[in-house]
């Protein structure tokens, strides 16, 4: 639910809830005030005489108490009980001693009553019945046993409609304001909570990022605008964390990369320097020794040249500087050409090379012939280097799989241990931890193959069983013959 819709609902409820609640409140208050006014079953013109009669009867009773036992009016509890009884008749009372208020009902305003006493004391001819604040009252004066002058006032109203209206308006306004405050408070709480809570999460996340901590998670379930911001923030955090992890991994790989280059360049340079010193110092004192030293130096130069070429290709490929010239390639012809190229060398090494094609007629793939040849050559050279069997065998298997062609190159060489297998496509990775280069190679062959196949839009992976051999698989996209 969007914030706009929440605010719209909040505004609608802010109108509807008070209106409905006020209607219910009005019905309740009307009933209460009708009972208070007590005119539902009476005619208005008879009301004064009935009220006056009931109150007057109570007034006579109280007056008799004043006549026979005036000192009872000193007792505050007696006066309170009397006032409580009068309230059941919608009446109230006041009691004065020497024109000073001794007791006053809580329904009577003290200052207004004082002003009324002041006005009444100035009149000489006063009737038995008086009016105070639109209320009638009976008054009885008597003396206490001490001789002090006392006056008893009993107030009552004979205007039920006015009483009803006054009570209704007062109660309704109180209830209405309470409803408005509660409705506004509850709606504000729920609407603001749906906004403030995710904003607090965003603030916490921003503070964590400022401190360099990206391990927190902003788990916000709402789908409103603020929730979308939280989701975008969480996605940004994930990407930042991934970028930071990639950067750390890149820094680590770069350090390893530099260390590997240094090692792989220093080793042949040291050998070259040593053999040149041998030639200069006359250690190679026979033509045969001198020729041997020159052959070793040449071989090391060739190794360095191969390493630099692989390194240059890998770096340019990483920086996307190597152009690819894709064309439609007949894989069967392509594989046969490579086999012919390696056939003689493999026969000298006692390694048999086989092929198997499970292809339809004229299946073509999208590939850069030169780069693809480098992939297959790198894999074959690895198989040759790590062949430890007398009857070595390499098999190239090509299969048609839906819209792609799967190529598998299998050998029965020494294989790769399971722990090493996930790393063989990393640059400069060699299973031999000592980085022994006696078998040749730069350690970049499979890394380059991986880059090239990825640039072709395919995948490359390896399966191996230590002691039994290794299989390298990669896939290429098929294209139409047209």
C-alpha positions, -999 to +999 in steps of 0.1 A: +000+000+000+015+033-011+020+062+013-003+084-008-031+058-004-024+055+033-027+093+037-059+093+017-074+065+039-062+084+070-080+116+059-112+096+051-111+078+084-104+112+101-138+123+088-158+091+089-148+078+124-156+110+143-189+114+124-200+078+132-187+080+167-203+114+173-237+100+161-235+071+185-223+095+213-252+118+206-277+090+209-262+079+243-260+115+256-296+122+246-308+092+266-287+102+296-299+139+295-335+129+290-332+109+322-316+139+340-342+163+328-370+138+336-396+152+313-402+123+289-435+113+305-447+148+317-462+178+301-440+209+302-467+231+318-470+207+348-433+204+353-428+234+377-454+224+402-442+188+403-405+197+408-414+224+433-436+200+452-410+173+455-382+197+465-406+216+488-414+183+507-377+178+512-373+214+522-400+210+549-382+179+563-349+198+565-366+228+580-380+207+608-345+194+615-334+230+618-363+238+641-357+209+666-320+202+662-303+233+646-269+223+658-269+193+634-260+218+607-225+221+622-220+185+611-203+185+576-212+148+570-249+156+577-248+185+552-230+163+525-256+135+529-284+160+526-268+174+494-264+139+479-301+133+486-311+165+469-290+157+438-313+127+432-340+154+427-318+174+404-314+199+432-286+213+453-281+233+485-261+259+503-258+267+541-245+301+555-237+312+590-238+350+596-239+355+558-206+335+554-207+303+533-203+272+555-213+246+529-219+249+492-229+222+467-203+215+441-230+223+414-231+259+426-205+285+416-192+300+448-184+335+435-218+338+418-235+327+450-216+353+471-227+380+446-263+368+449-262+370+487-249+405+485-277+415+462-304+398+483-292+415+515-299+449+500-336+441+494-361+448+521-392+431+508-381+396+496-405+369+488-402+333+499-392+321+464-362+336+447-343+331+414-306+324+413-288+317+380-321+308+363-328+284+392-356+287+418-348+280+454-363+279+489-347+297+517-351+291+555-334+312+581-330+301+617-306+305+647-282+280+661-280+274+699-252+299+701-275+325+686-257+327+653-279+336+622-281+307+596-297+304+562-305+272+543-309+274+505-323+246+483-320+252+446-340+234+418-346+239+381-380+239+364-367+241+328-361+206+316-355+216+280-328+241+289-313+216+313-314+189+287-298+212+261-272+225+285-262+189+295-263+176+260-241+203+246-216+201+274-213+163+273-213+161+235-185+186+231-164+168+257-170+135+240-165+149+205-131+164+214-120+131+230-131+113+198-112+137+176-080+135+198-081+097+199-088+092+162-061+117+152-036+101+177-043+065+166-043+073+128-011+094+132+006+067+152-001+039+126+006+061+095+038+076+110+050+043+123+049+029+087+071+057+076+093+064+107+103+027+113+118+021+079+134+056+080+151+046+112+164+014+095+178+036+067+195+058+092+210+028+109+222+014+076+237+048+066+256+050+099+269+014+094+281+022+059+298+053+073+316+031+098+326+008+070+304-021+080+284-037+052+274-069+071+240-056+083+207-064+066+177-041+061+147-064+062+118-042+053+085-059+044+064-029+034+059-022-003+052+015-001+075+043-014+097+042+017+097+004+015+109+006-021+137+030-009+147+004+017+148-023-009+169-002-032+192+007-002+195-030+006+203-038-030+229-010-030+244-025+002+247-059-014+264-045-044+287-024-023+296-054-003+301-075-034+323-047-049+343-045-017+348-083-016+357-083-053+382-055-047+398-073-018+399-105-039+413-085-068+440-070-046+449-104-033+450-119-068+470-089-080+496-095-053+497-132-062+498-122-098+528-100-093+545-126-071+539-153-098+553-131-126+583-122-105+590-159-097+583-172-133+605-145-148+633-146-122+637-184-125+648-185-162+667-152-158+687-167-130+694-198-151+704-177-181+727-155-160+743-186-144+750-203-178+763-170-193+787-166-164+798-202-170+806-194-206+824-161-197+844-177-169+855-206-191+836-233-171+823-246-204+858-255-215+849-279-243+828-273-274+803-299-262+798-280-228+795-247-245+769-260-269+750-275-240+750-241-222+739-223-253+710-248-258+699-243-221+701-205-225+680-207-258+654-229-241+650-205-212+647-176-236+619-195-254+602-202-221+604-165-212+591-155-246+561-179-242+554-166-208+555-130-219+532-138-249+507-156-226+509-128-201+503-101-228+474-120-242+459-126-208+462-090-198+448-077-231+419-101-228+412-090-192+412-054-204+389-063-234+416-052-258+417-084-278+394-083-309+374-114-317+366-123-353+336-146-351+326-168-380+307-199-388+330-229-381+326-265-390+338-282-359+345-316-375+369-300-400+384-278-372+391-308-349+406-329-377+430-301-386+442-299-349+446-337-347+467-337-379+489-310-364+496-329-331+496-364-346+533-367-352+544-352-319+520-375-300+532-406-318+568-398-307+556-395-271+536-428-274+502-411-269+472-421-289+447-394-300+411-404-308+380-386-318+343-392-316+316-371-333+280-372-324+269-344-347+243-339-374+253-331-409+270-297-413+267-285-377+283-251-375+293-231-344+300-194-339+337-190-330+369-172-336+391-199-352+424-186-340+412-181-304+394-215-304+426-232-316+445-216-287+419-231-263+422-266-277+460-264-280+463-252-243+442-281-231+461-307-253+495-294-241+483-298-205+473-333-212+506-341-228+526-324-199+508-344-172+506-378-190+522-404-167+510-436-185+530-456-209+500-461-231+488-426-230+455-417-246+437-384-255+401-384-268+382-355-283+345-360-280+320-337-298+283-338-291+252-320-304+233-307-274+201-288-283+212-253-294+249-258-284+278-281-291+296-297-262+333-305-267+351-328-242+388-335-242+397-365-221+431-380-211+442-409-189+471-389-173+478-384-136+446-365-129+439-337-104+431-340-068+396-330-058+408-301-036+428-286-065+401-289-092+382-257-085+413-235-090+428-249-122+413-220-143+428-194-121+458-175-135+493-188-126+477-217-107+497-249-106+489-280-087+526-281-078+529-257-049+566-252-056+558-239-090+583-262-106+585-252-143+604-283-153+573-294-173+572-260-190+542-238-193+533-204-179+504-214-156+481-192-177+470-218-203+437-228-187+430-193-175+434-180-211+411-209-223+385-198-197+386-162-209+382-172-245+353-195-240+335-169-218+340-144-246+323-169-269+293-169-245+300-205-233+311-223-202+342-243-195+347-268-166+368-298-156+362-332-141+390-354-129+398-385-108+433-385-094+454-412-109+430-420-137+428-388-158+412-355-165+383-343-187+379-306-198+345-296-212+335-265-230+304-255-251+299-233-281+268-218-296+254-234-328+245-212-358+223-218-389+240-230-421+225-201-440 
